[in-house]
Amino acid sequence: MEIRRATTVADITAADHLFDGPARPAAARRFLDTPGHHLLLARTADGTPVGFVSGVETIHPDKGTEMFLYELAVAAPARRRGTGRALVQALAALARERGCYGMWVGVETDNEAALATYRSAGGTDEGRFASVNWDLGGGPGSG
């Protein structure tokens, strides 16, 4: 398995089977062009994408920069083989290289597979997490 940063829209669209829906080329291009947005792909020896992790650098005036692990996905045949852990560790290494003071992810407390992956990659559970969302009408399927 090889982990490399996605650098082209073609890299992302080749992995769209890993996303919640088909990758949208315009959104992929905007993601790639936005500083601080990162998408790492895990590929098999033949180049087939089997997993990804995306991260976004967030900056606050009194804290500095930290990495938000936005999403992690691993294809079913590659699960429970260290792919998710390797992707999370690669994002953490990138965060360190970029000067981030930390990295975080929000995960449902009953998502045992995700929690096990994050813990195995060196993360610590800080307790319960609540997610509060606003639907602004610009989600999947728009633009």
NUMIKE-951308 format. One record per residue: residue in three letters; x, z, y of N, C-alpha, C, O in turn. Coordinates in pm, whole numbers, padded with zeros to 5 digits, always signed. Atoms other than C-alpha are relative to their C-alpha. Layout:
residues N
ALAXZYXZYXZYXZY/...
//
This chain:
residues 143
MET+00084+00000-00118+00000+00000+00000+00088+00000+00124+00191+00067+00130/GLU-00071+00006-00128+00116-00083+00350-00099+00034+00111-00214-00009+00109/ILE+00083-00032-00117-00019+00061+00674+00064-00062+00122+00181-00038+00152/ARG-00047+00066-00122+00013-00149+00987-00111+00002+00105-00229+00009+00074/ARG+00093+00005-00112-00148-00157+01325-00068-00137+00005-00003-00239-00014/ALA+00073+00124-00023-00418-00420+01379+00039-00050+00139+00032+00025+00236/THR-00043+00055-00128-00295-00651+01654-00080-00123+00040-00067-00171+00153/THR+00078+00120-00031-00535-00946+01636-00145+00020-00041-00176+00105-00124/VAL+00141-00001+00039-00908-01003+01616-00012-00039-00147-00096+00016-00219/ALA+00003+00041+00140-00840-01176+01283+00033+00117-00094-00025+00128-00202/ASP-00030-00119+00080-00684-00852+01150-00127+00083-00019-00155+00131-00129/ILE+00119-00084+00003-01005-00669+01235-00113-00067-00077-00177-00003-00160/THR+00110+00066+00070-01253-00930+01114+00027-00012-00150-00067-00016-00229/ALA-00033+00004+00143-01066-00952+00782-00034+00132-00069-00048+00137-00191/ALA+00031-00132+00054-01146-00583+00738-00144+00042+00029-00178+00159+00013/ASP+00133-00043-00043-01508-00592+00853-00086+00055-00114-00188+00118-00087/HIS+00071-00062+00112-01626-00499+00502+00017+00152-00002-00056+00222-00072/LEU-00026-00144-00007-01487-00153+00583-00080+00069+00111-00092+00191+00112/PHE+00073-00056-00114-01693-00106+00901-00146+00022-00036-00192-00022-00142/ASP+00142-00024+00022-02054+00008+00929-00079-00131+00002-00183-00142-00062/GLY+00061+00132-00008-02146-00354+01013+00109-00100+00028+00225-00062+00045/PRO-00103+00103-00025-01969-00684+01072+00070+00024+00134+00008+00061+00234/ALA-00077-00013-00125-01692-00669+01330-00047-00106+00099-00069-00221+00061/ARG+00039+00093-00107-01793-00829+01660+00127-00043+00072+00195+00041+00131/PRO-00126+00047-00059-01506-01047+01787+00021+00043+00145+00132+00082+00181/ALA-00017-00039-00140-01570-00971+02156+00034+00149+00012+00118+00188+00092/ALA-00028-00144-00003-01575-00595+02090+00139+00027-00058+00210+00114-00009/ALA-00133-00016+00058-01265-00625+01869+00107-00035+00103+00207+00036+00115/ARG-00096+00042-00102-01081-00810+02146+00011+00106+00109+00122+00139+00153/ARG-00002-00104-00104-01181-00547+02403+00072+00125-00050+00150+00186+00023/PHE-00067-00116+00060-01069-00269+02168+00151-00020+00002+00226+00067+00046/LEU-00143+00028+00006-00730-00432+02115+00066-00006+00137+00183+00030+00151/ASP-00055+00014-00135-00683-00498+02486-00001+00129+00081+00060+00135+00188/THR+00012-00125-00075-00764-00141+02593+00115+00093-00034+00130+00133-00150/PRO-00111-00093+00028-00457+00081+02630-00051+00131-00059-00155+00182-00018/GLY+00037-00128+00060-00471+00392+02415-00098-00010-00115-00137+00092-00171/HIS+00089+00020+00114-00699+00239+02150+00086-00052-00117+00164-00146-00100/HIS-00085+00032+00115-00543+00216+01802-00085-00018-00125-00178+00059-00149/LEU+00065+00020+00129-00660+00077+01469+00109-00035-00101+00178-00136-00089/LEU-00099+00019+00104-00437+00110+01164-00071-00044-00128-00174+00013-00165/LEU+00058+00053+00123-00510-00088+00848+00089+00030-00120+00211+00014-00113/ALA-00070-00014+00128-00412-00002+00491-00031-00126-00080-00147-00166-00094/ARG+00016+00125+00077-00353-00314+00281+00069+00015-00135+00169+00085-00149/THR-00063+00007+00131-00278-00375-00084+00119-00095+00007+00143-00158+00110/ALA-00117+00088+00005+00031-00568-00191-00037-00146+00027+00045-00221+00079/ASP+00040+00139-00025-00169-00893-00174-00063-00019+00139-00111-00128+00171/GLY+00049+00010-00137-00279-00816+00185-00146+00034+00021-00195+00023+00133/THR+00141-00035-00012-00636-00706+00114-00016+00133+00074+00042+00233+00033/PRO+00025-00126-00069-00756-00444+00365-00084+00094-00086-00191+00056-00135/VAL+00074-00098+00081-00865-00129+00178-00035+00126+00078-00098+00217+00024/GLY+00033-00116-00080-00892+00121+00461+00046-00018+00143+00132-00100+00173/PHE-00042-00001-00140-00864+00184+00832-00023+00137+00060-00104+00215+00011/VAL+00024-00116-00085-00838+00463+01082+00011-00049+00143+00101-00126+00178/SER-00009+00034-00142-00911+00426+01450+00017+00128+00080-00037+00233+00045/GLY-00025-00114-00086-00794+00656+01723-00001-00042+00145+00033-00156+00178/VAL+00006+00025-00143-00840+00681+02096+00070+00115+00071+00038+00232+00049/GLU-00067-00102-00079-00606+00864+02332-00094+00046+00111-00149-00035+00185/THR+00080-00057-00108-00797+01097+02561+00091+00085+00087+00177+00158+00038/ILE-00087-00067-00097-00639+01238+02874-00084+00088+00089-00190+00047+00137/HIS+00068-00091-00092-00745+01539+03077+00103+00059+00095+00215+00090+00054/PRO-00098-00044-00100-00580+01659+03399+00071+00131-00031+00187+00149+00007/ASP-00065-00129+00024-00512+02012+03277+00053+00015-00143+00106+00120-00179/LYS-00042-00013+00139-00431+01935+02913+00103-00104-00041+00186-00077-00129/GLY-00086+00109+00043-00244+01608+02887-00077-00092-00093-00198-00107-00080/THR+00060+00102+00086-00310+01353+02614-00009+00049-00143+00086+00105-00198/GLU+00018-00028+00141-00454+01409+02269-00064-00121-00066-00125-00204+00001/MET+00056+00111+00076-00559+01167+01997-00132+00044-00062-00139+00147-00129/PHE+00129-00019+00064-00924+01152+01895-00008-00096-00118-00006-00218-00099/LEU+00017+00083+00120-00956+01026+01537-00147-00041-00001-00235+00038-00031/TYR+00136+00048-00020-01263+00811+01590-00070-00031-00132-00185+00009-00152/GLU+00064+00035+00127-01329+00676+01242+00104-00025-00108+00213-00076-00081/LEU-00083+00022+00119-01178+00665+00894-00089-00060-00106-00199-00010-00131/ALA+00076+00060+00110-01298+00438+00614+00098-00050-00106+00203-00105-00075/VAL-00079+00048+00113-01159+00361+00270-00097-00065-00099-00201-00008-00132/ALA+00082+00072+00099-01304+00104+00027-00009+00083-00128+00087+00150-00166/ALA+00025-00081+00120-01452+00262-00286+00112-00008-00104+00153+00096-00156/PRO-00106+00005+00103-01183+00130-00527+00131+00069+00040+00212+00102-00046/ALA-00125-00060-00046-00907+00282-00311-00014+00150+00030+00082+00215+00070/ARG+00022-00142-00028-01062+00628-00273+00066+00087-00105+00085+00047-00220/ARG-00061-00102+00086-00901+00939-00422+00136-00045-00053+00177-00007-00162/ARG-00135+00048+00036-00562+00765-00430+00099+00024+00114+00211-00028+00111/GLY-00089-00032-00111-00414+00901-00106-00007-00095+00118+00066-00078+00215/THR+00009+00097-00109-00518+00610+00115-00048+00065+00129+00013+00045+00235/GLY+00052-00068-00119-00724+00820+00356+00103+00094+00060+00125+00094+00181/ARG-00104-00092-00048-00454+01086+00380+00112-00076+00067+00158-00037+00175/ALA-00109+00079-00058-00187+00822+00444-00040-00059+00136+00041-00063+00228/LEU+00046+00054-00129-00398+00664+00720-00004+00108+00108+00040+00085+00221/VAL+00007-00110-00097-00460+01000+00890+00141+00043+00040+00167+00066+00158/GLN-00138-00038-00031-00091+01090+00866+00067-00106+00087+00146-00072+00175/ALA-00057+00107-00083+00004+00751+01012-00052+00008+00143+00023-00014+00237/LEU+00053-00016-00135-00229+00807+01306+00062+00121+00069+00093+00116+00188/ALA-00064-00119-00057-00084+01156+01358+00143-00032+00043+00188+00013+00149/ALA-00137+00039-00036+00268+01008+01357-00002-00086+00126+00083-00068+00214/LEU+00012+00082-00120+00160+00747+01612-00032+00088+00121+00023+00066+00229/ALA+00035-00092-00109+00005+01024+01825+00124+00074+00049+00146+00087+00169/ARG-00124-00068-00040+00335+01215+01820+00092-00094+00077+00147-00057+00181/GLU-00084+00099-00068+00527+00899+01915-00049-00027+00141+00031-00052+00231/ARG+00059+00031-00131+00289+00847+02207-00008+00123+00090-00061+00115+00201/GLY-00007-00120-00083+00340+01203+02333-00126+00084+00002-00143+00167+00091/CYS+00122-00080+00006+00002+01347+02234+00035+00142-00044+00122+00163-00129/TYR-00025-00139+00036-00006+01726+02213-00080+00042-00122-00052+00147-00181/GLY+00082-00033+00116-00268+01723+01935-00087-00118-00039-00087-00222+00026/MET+00093+00101+00049-00523+01525+01739-00122+00074-00054-00109+00183-00110/TRP+00120-00065+00050-00883+01605+01652-00101-00103-00050-00094-00221-00018/VAL+00109+00082+00054-01186+01469+01468-00123+00088-00014-00112+00207-00045/GLY+00126-00068+00027-01550+01567+01449-00050-00044-00137-00049-00163-00168/VAL+00049+00032+00134-01692+01585+01097-00112+00097-00037-00106+00215-00004/GLU+00110-00086+00045-02014+01716+00947+00053+00102-00100+00139+00071-00182/THR-00051-00108+00084-01961+02047+00771-00031-00020-00147+00032+00045-00231/ASP+00031+00025+00141-02117+01914+00449+00068-00125-00055+00042-00165-00169/ASN-00071+00119+00044-01891+01607+00429+00130+00043-00069+00238+00038-00011/GLU-00114-00058+00073-01662+01751+00162+00115-00099-00019+00231-00060-00013/ALA-00107+00099+00021-01472+01425+00099+00084-00014+00127+00207-00016+00119/ALA-00074+00013-00126-01379+01389+00467+00081+00127+00028+00198+00119+00065/LEU-00071-00125-00024-01289+01756+00500+00123+00012-00090+00229+00054-00044/ALA-00114-00007+00092-01066+01739+00191+00111-00096+00045+00229-00061+00040/THR-00100+00097-00047-00893+01427+00327+00073+00053+00121+00196+00050+00125/TYR-00064-00049-00123-00828+01578+00669+00088+00122-00028+00197+00134+00028/ARG-00082-00117+00034-00705+01906+00522+00127-00042-00074+00235+00012-00049/SER-00118+00043+00076-00473+01724+00280+00102-00071+00088+00220-00080+00054/ALA-00090+00067-00095-00327+01536+00578+00056+00098+00103+00123+00056+00198/GLY-00059-00101-00088-00239+01864+00752-00093+00055+00106-00051+00137+00187/GLY+00095-00051-00098-00553+01927+00957-00051+00137-00038-00051+00174-00156/THR+00059-00131+00025-00707+02271+00993-00143+00000+00051-00173-00057+00156/ASP+00142-00008-00033-01078+02344+01003-00020+00112+00101+00018+00227+00077/GLU+00022-00100-00104-01179+02522+01322-00143+00054+00000-00182+00123+00094/GLY+00135-00055+00010-01534+02600+01209-00107-00104+00023-00083-00224+00008/ARG+00116+00087-00018-01874+02454+01287+00018-00096+00116+00091-00069+00211/PHE-00009+00104-00103-01915+02140+01495-00141-00051+00027-00215-00082-00067/ALA+00128+00058-00038-02220+02024+01685+00025-00131+00072+00116-00141+00154/SER-00012+00130-00066-02263+01664+01792-00124-00021+00085-00236-00014+00036/VAL+00109+00028-00093-02475+01590+02097+00018-00143+00048+00125-00178+00098/ASN-00012+00143-00028-02548+01222+02157-00099-00045+00106-00206+00013+00121/TRP+00087+00068-00096-02696+01006+02430-00011-00145-00042+00092-00211-00058/ASP+00019+00142+00030-02846+00667+02337-00014-00073+00132-00116-00060+00200/LEU-00002+00071-00128-02756+00446+02632-00038-00145-00016-00026-00222+00079/GLY+00051+00134+00022-02890+00128+02477+00105-00108-00017+00070-00225-00017/GLY-00103+00102+00011-02555-00048+02434+00077+00004-00130+00191-00040-00137/GLY-00070-00018+00126-02471+00026+02074+00009-00125-00084+00002-00237-00033/PRO-00018+00115+00093-02429-00195+01767-00108-00105+00020-00225-00075+00039/GLY+00091+00112-00016-02584-00534+01798-00013-00051+00142-00067-00158+00166/SER+00006+00046-00139-02551-00553+02175+00134-00063+00037+00237-00034-00025/GLY-00120+00062-00057-02301-00761+02367+00095-00047-00097+00199-00101-00060/
//
